[in-house]
């Protein structure tokens, strides 16, 4: 295995940050930290991430959240019409699997809300804490994609216990 002791903390952060954004090792090497070999980059990614990354939502939730424009969807909490739905994808997903997942979400959306439509060409990133708030507190429908493009519905997390203790999962 390649030695990583010569990689600075700043470069480690940059490598992990790019990796969590979905960049390939080749891209990271070519455009971000060209002074390191592919083997060194892979060795850095095999190690624990720097402290600055361990609290990053992309690392904590093992994926990236995004919204998809939609119409004909209502909040399960407020009953108001929503302009989008929420989804989460793995940090690394191929184009074919991503496309397959988006189509599956569009089909499932119509099953949940007959007459609803999504625009899979209108997608943008969404911070994890905001995405989870939309799903948990505002009743926005959400889905989780896996690396093969399969989907499952996001389930709202149960509310915290009245005494402020941790929420328990059934």
DAFEN-V401280 format. One record per pair of residues at least 6 apart in sequence whose C-alpha atoms are under 6 Angstrom apart, sorted by the first residue. I is the first residue (numbers start at 1). J is the second residue. If there is no record, write none. Layout:
i = (I & I)
j = (J & J)
//
This chain:
i = (2 & 2 & 20 & 22 & 22 & 58 & 63 & 63 & 63 & 64 & 64 & 65 & 65 & 65 & 65 & 66 & 66 & 66 & 66 & 66 & 67 & 67 & 67 & 67 & 68 & 68 & 68 & 68 & 69 & 69 & 69 & 69 & 69 & 70 & 70 & 70 & 70 & 71 & 71 & 71 & 72 & 73 & 73 & 74 & 74 & 74 & 75 & 75 & 76 & 77 & 77 & 85 & 85 & 86 & 87 & 87 & 87 & 88 & 89 & 93 & 97 & 97 & 98 & 100 & 101 & 101 & 106 & 110 & 134 & 135 & 136 & 136 & 142 & 142 & 143 & 143 & 143 & 144 & 144 & 145 & 160 & 160 & 161)
j = (39 & 40 & 91 & 91 & 92 & 64 & 89 & 90 & 91 & 88 & 89 & 87 & 88 & 126 & 128 & 86 & 87 & 124 & 125 & 126 & 85 & 86 & 123 & 124 & 84 & 85 & 122 & 123 & 83 & 84 & 118 & 119 & 122 & 83 & 84 & 117 & 118 & 83 & 116 & 117 & 116 & 81 & 82 & 80 & 81 & 82 & 139 & 140 & 139 & 138 & 139 & 141 & 142 & 142 & 142 & 143 & 144 & 144 & 145 & 147 & 148 & 149 & 149 & 149 & 149 & 150 & 118 & 116 & 140 & 156 & 156 & 157 & 153 & 154 & 152 & 153 & 154 & 151 & 152 & 151 & 166 & 167 & 167)
//
